[in-house]
Amino acid sequence: MGYHPIETANNGLYFEYLVDIGVNQGKRVLMGFENLHDFPLNAPHGPHFRPIDEGWINPSGPRAGVHNSNFGQGWVHWSRPFQQWNKTKKTVKEYLAHIKNLLLNI
């Protein structure tokens, strides 16, 4: 899909991503995923983000589900499980469509 993932020590990966939708459109971010040992049987729990460009907006409020990330300083984890994963073809393309939906609906 044209991304160049970097593996982490905790069975995860991340890559640079240019957001093309929503309030963060046009911003570059590092986007990461962890616990990929059983992918595609199960989807990652949710994305980890580390902004590259200024002005990155995370969901806010008491039910936002934004937490510190074990990827390190500057990273946040959006707790957003893909509830419909078992109704998809379980591909990377399907999971990235889920991420785009999350980014659209902040």
Backbone as a ProteinNet text record, in pm:
[ID]
protein_1_A
[PRIMARY]
MGYHPIETANNGLYFEYLVDIGVNQGKRVLMGFENLHDFPLNAPHGPHFRPIDEGWINPSGPRAGVHNSNFGQGWVHWSRPFQQWNKTKKTVKEYLAHIKNLLLNI
[TERTIARY]
82.4	0	87	217	305.3	361	327.7	380.6	510.4	591.9	719.9	722.4	661.8	650.6	784.3	792.2	907	857	922.6	881.1	928.9	847.7	883.7	923.4	978.6	1021.8	904.2	785.5	671.4	569.4	616.1	529.9	433.9	484.6	404	478.2	415.8	478.4	418.6	490.3	437.4	492.8	425.6	468.9	415.1	475.8	427.5	300.6	204.8	74.3	30.9	-16.4	-71.1	-222.6	-282.6	-427.1	-495.5	-590.6	-656.4	-804.9	-847.2	-988.6	-1007.1	-1111.1	-1145.9	-1067.3	-1076.1	-1015.7	-862.4	-802.4	-656	-607.3	-694.5	-658.7	-534.7	-442.7	-319.6	-206.7	-233.5	-130.1	-61.7	68.7	146.3	152.4	148.1	149	218.9	281	324.2	205.3	168.7	54.9	106.5	74.1	125.5	17.6	52.1	-38.2	43.6	-18.8	52.4	-24.2	43.3	-14.4	-64.7	22.9	-12.7	10.2	42.5	75.8	-40.6	-165	-278.7	-356.6	-293.3	-354.5	-336.8	-435.5	-562.8	-679.8	-653.2	-762.9	-832.9	-753	-806.6	-743.1	-820.9	-770.9	-695.3	-604.2	-541.6	-649	-620.2	-718.6	-752.8	-658.2	-679	-547	-551.5	-428.1	-355.1	-225.2	-138.7	-93.8	-94.4	-56.3	51.2	143.7	243.3	250.1	196.3	192.9	333.1	344.2	465.1	440.6	325	289.4	213.2	226.1	157.6	5.7	-67.8	-212	-293	-229.8	-301.2	-413.1	-530.6	-645.8	-683.6	-688.7	-737.2	-882.8	-959.2	-1092.4	-1079.9	-1180.8	-1173.9	-1304.9	-1303.1	-1420.1	-1404.9	-1496.5	-1484	-1492.4	-1550.2	-1563.6	-1475.5	-1375.2	-1291	-1206.1	-1166.7	-1085.9	-945.3	-888.9	-751.4	-663.5	-559.8	-475.9	-328.5	-244	-100.3	-70.5	32.2	69.3	198	207.7	332.9	436.1	404.1	501.9	605.6	574.6	672.5	619.7	709	674.5	625	520	464.2	358	341	241.6	114	-1.4	-128.5	-192.8	-274.2	-346.9	-495	-558.4	-703.2	-763.8	-836.1	-901.8	-1025.2	-1005.4	-1112.8	-1111.9	-1161.9	-1167.8	-1255	-1221.6	-1297.2	-1405.1	-1521.9	-1630.3	-1681	-1674.3	-1728.1	-1622.2	-1505.6	-1394.1	-1433.3	-1508.8	-1545	-1641.9	-1695.5	-1785.4	-1713.4	-1580.3	-1501.1	-1413.8	-1336.4	-1241.3	-1111.4	-1102.9	-988.5	-856	-857.2	-737.5	-684.9	-561.5	-503.2	-585.5	-627.6	-708	-837.6	-902.5	-1026.6	-997	-884.5	-852.6	-820.9	-749.2	-719.2	-845.7	-945.2	-1075	-1139.7	-1125.2	-1174.4	-1104.2	-973.1	-897.1	-945.4	-968	-1019.3	-1153.6	-1237.8	-1366.2	-1346.9	-1250.4	-1220.8	-1173.9	-1086.3	-1032.4	-1138.8	-1236.3	-1345.6	-1439.3	-1457	-1559	-1503.6	-1407.4	-1353.3	-1455.7
-119.2	0	125.9	108.5	222.7	275.6	212.2	254.8	179.8	235.9	175.3	153.9	43.3	21.9	-5.4	43.7	18.3	-66.9	-179.5	-268.8	-215.8	-241.2	-202.8	-327.9	-307.1	-418.9	-493.9	-433.1	-496.3	-552.6	-613.5	-677.3	-577.8	-461.3	-360.7	-303.3	-206.2	-135.8	3	91	223.5	272.1	372.9	432.7	575	654.9	791.1	785.2	868.8	868.7	1013.5	1045.9	1177.1	1166.4	1236.1	1229.8	1302.1	1234.9	1292.9	1321.3	1323.9	1341.5	1397.8	1473.8	1519.7	1641.5	1669.8	1790.2	1789	1672.7	1663.3	1650.6	1675.9	1663.4	1747	1685.6	1753.3	1743.6	1683.7	1671.1	1534.8	1537.6	1413.4	1364.3	1234.1	1171.1	1036.3	991.8	852.1	774.5	667.4	585.1	445	393.8	263.3	169.2	42.3	-64.6	-166.7	-229.1	-328.3	-459.1	-559.5	-693.3	-751.5	-753.1	-800.8	-951	-1020.9	-1163	-1247.7	-1202.5	-1281.9	-1211.4	-1112.6	-1048.2	-1140.4	-1163.5	-1096.3	-1162.5	-1265.4	-1325.5	-1219.6	-1136.7	-1026	-895.4	-790.4	-658	-596.4	-503.7	-429.4	-359	-335.7	-274.3	-132.1	-61.2	77.4	139.1	250.4	310.7	390.4	403.4	490.5	601.2	724.5	837.2	920.4	968.1	1066.5	1173.3	1291.2	1396.9	1438.8	1465.8	1524.2	1673.4	1707.2	1846.5	1905.3	2035.4	2108.2	2105.7	2115.8	2132.2	2004.5	1891.3	1763.1	1767.5	1718.2	1717.9	1573.8	1543	1413.8	1429.5	1320.6	1328.1	1372.8	1442.3	1489.3	1458.5	1481.2	1456	1328.6	1306.3	1192.5	1055.9	1047.9	919	910.1	994.7	1002.9	878.3	810.8	690.4	715.7	831.5	863.8	846.5	762.6	726.1	743.5	742.6	736.1	606.6	609.8	494.7	432.9	301.1	234.6	244.2	317.9	341.4	444.5	521.4	615.6	757.4	847	987	1048.8	1127.7	1194.6	1115.4	990	903.6	900.7	884.3	858.9	736.5	668.6	550.6	583.2	563.6	577.8	440	422.7	295.2	285	226.5	217	79	-21.8	-154.6	-152.7	-235.4	-248.2	-353.5	-307.1	-396.7	-487.6	-443.4	-520.4	-602.9	-619.8	-688.6	-825	-901.8	-1036.8	-1037.9	-922.1	-912.3	-861.1	-847	-797.7	-910.1	-877.7	-974.1	-978.7	-897.3	-896.9	-864.8	-755.3	-712.7	-581.6	-549	-421.6	-307.5	-321.8	-218.8	-193	-298	-283.2	-214	-248.3	-186.6	-38.1	-3.5	137.7	216.1	152.9	219.2	250.3	159.7	183	304.3	315.1	427.2	557.8	556.6	677.6	718.6	622.3	652.2	716.6	666.2	726.2	870.2	892.7	1026.4	1124.1	1073.2	1157.7	1198.1	1110.3	1129.8	1171	1260.8	1311.3	1405.4
0	0	0	-12.2	-23.9	107.1	218.2	348	375.3	461.9	496.2	647.5	694.4	839.1	906.5	1030.2	1116.4	1231.7	1255.9	1364.8	1498.9	1602.3	1738.4	1816.9	1934.4	2018.2	2079.9	2081.6	2148.6	2049.8	1941.5	1842.8	1778.2	1746.8	1680	1561.1	1500.4	1389.8	1380.9	1310.5	1283.2	1150.3	1095.6	970.1	962.1	875.2	853.8	771	809.4	743.9	723.3	605.5	575.5	582.7	677.6	697.8	582.4	519.5	402.8	425.2	553.3	582.1	723.1	743.4	877.9	924.1	1055.5	1113.2	1107.5	1091.8	1082.9	939.1	843.2	702.4	671.2	598.7	558.4	658.9	774.7	877.6	866.6	891.1	894.4	1038.7	1052.4	1183.8	1170.1	1279.5	1283.9	1337.1	1270.8	1311	1339.6	1457.8	1497.4	1546.3	1545.6	1589.7	1666.8	1767.8	1847.9	1854.4	1912.1	1929.9	1798.3	1702.5	1569.6	1552.1	1661	1650.9	1600.2	1618.5	1570.9	1459.2	1394.7	1278.4	1158.9	1078.8	1066.4	1141	1218.5	1293.9	1378.3	1446	1525.4	1478.8	1483.8	1446.1	1562.7	1535	1645.1	1728	1855.5	1945.3	1904.2	1857.7	1817.2	1777.9	1709	1660.5	1768.4	1748.2	1828.2	1733.1	1782	1698.6	1765.7	1684.6	1729	1620.8	1650.8	1549.4	1503.6	1376.7	1319.5	1299.6	1246	1220.1	1338.7	1355.7	1463.1	1441.4	1551.8	1544.2	1541.1	1570.1	1570.9	1675	1638.7	1727.7	1760.2	1890.8	1938.5	1981.4	1980.8	2039.7	2185.2	2235.3	2373.3	2445.4	2574.1	2656	2736.5	2829.4	2920.9	2853.8	2736.6	2667.8	2543.6	2537.7	2418	2395.9	2502.8	2488.2	2439.4	2473.2	2434.9	2558.6	2544.8	2658.2	2623.4	2725.6	2701.4	2628.6	2548.1	2466.7	2516.3	2505.3	2540.7	2427.3	2320.9	2214.8	2257.9	2364	2415.5	2424.8	2459.5	2479.1	2348.7	2359.9	2243.7	2170.5	2207	2145.5	2230.1	2163.9	2232.1	2167.9	2246.4	2198.2	2197	2083.1	2073.6	2093.7	2200	2227.5	2138.9	2022	1923.6	1857.6	1926.2	1863.8	1738.1	1644.4	1519.7	1544.6	1587.7	1629.5	1517.6	1394.9	1281.6	1208.5	1268.7	1203.9	1147.3	1221.8	1176.8	1059.9	1023.5	908.7	784.6	794.8	682	626.4	524.2	467.1	546.6	654.9	746.9	677	603.1	531.5	590.2	557.9	598.3	539.1	416.1	350	427.7	474.8	553.4	686.1	748.8	876.6	858.9	753.1	728.8	694.9	635.5	614.3	748.9	845.1	981.2	1042.2	1023.6	1077.6	1013.6	883.4	816.6	874.5	904.1	965.3	1103.6	1179.9	1311	1295	1196.8	1175.8	1126.1	1055.2	1005.6	1118.8	1214.8	1317.9	1452.4	1454.2	1581.8	1641.3
[MASK]
++++++++++++++++++++++++++++++++++++++++++++++++++++++++++++++++++++++++++++++++++++++++++++++++++++++++++

